[in-house]
Amino acid sequence: MLELAPWTQWLTLIVQVMPIFFLVGGYANAVAWESASKNGTPYVEWLTARLRRLIGPVIPVRLVWIGIALGVLVPWTHAAWKRVGELLSDG
C-alpha cells in the first residue's frame, strides 16, 4: 500500500500499532497501581501479582514455539516444515 499510495506513508507516523499498544499498556498499569495504592497494597505485592498475570500466558506459548523450533531442527523432519520456518523467519 505504501508504494501504491505514497501519501499513506505519513499515516504510519500516526497509526503505528506498537506506540499505541505501549501507551495504552502504560496507562492501564498506572490506573491499576493507583487503585492498588489507594487500597494499601504494597508496590512489591502489586508488581508480583501483575507479573504473574502477564508471564503466565506467555510460558505455554513459548514452550509450543520451542517445540516447533526443535522439531524443525531434527534432520528427518519433512522439508515442507523447514520451508515454513524459513518463511516465518524471513518476516
N, C-alpha and C positions, 0 to 999 in steps of 0.2 A: 504494500500500500504506500509505503514511504517513497518508493521510486515512481509509482504511477501518479501520485498526487503530492508533490514536494511540499505543498503548503501544510500538509499534516505533520511534517517534521517538528514544527513549532508546538503542536499539540502535545507531543511527547514530553515536553518540559512541564506541562501542567498535569497530565493524567497518568503519570508513571504509577504503577501499582505498588512498588516497594516503599517509596516515601510515604504514600498514603497508609499502607499497612503499618509502618513504624509509628506514624503519628497517632493513628487510632489505638495501636497497642500501648503506646506511652500514656495516652490519655486514660485508657482503661486501667492501667496499673496505678496511675495517680489517683483515680477515683477510688479504686479498691484499697489503696494504702490509707487514704484519707478516712474512709469508712472504718477500716480496721483500727486506726489510731484513735478515732473517736470512741470506739468500743473498748479501748485499753489493751489491745493486742500488741505485744512487743514486736519490734521490727524483725528480729530473727525468727520468731514463730510465724509471722506472716510470710516472710520470704521462703522459709522452708516449705510451708503449705503450698505456696504459689509454684515453686519449682517442682514439687511432686506432681501437681496437676499438669504442668507444662511438659515435663520429661516423660511422664507415664505413657502417653500415647506414642511417643517417639521410639521407645525401645522396641516394640514389636515390628514397627516399620523398618527400623534399622536391621533387625535380625532377618527379616524377609529379604532385604536388599543384599545383605552379606551372603545369604544362602544363594541368591541368584548369581552374585558375582563369583562365588566359589564354584557353582555349577558350570558357569561359562568357562572357567579356567581348566576344568577337567578335560584331558586330551580327547576322550571318546565322546564328548558332548556333540550333539548334532550341529552341523555347520550353520544352520539357519539361526540357532540361538546365538551363536557367536556374532552373526551379522546384525542381529537385533541389538546386541550390546555395543557393537561398533557404531550403529546409527544413533543410539541413545547418547553415547559418549561424545559424538561429534556436535551434539547440541542442536 
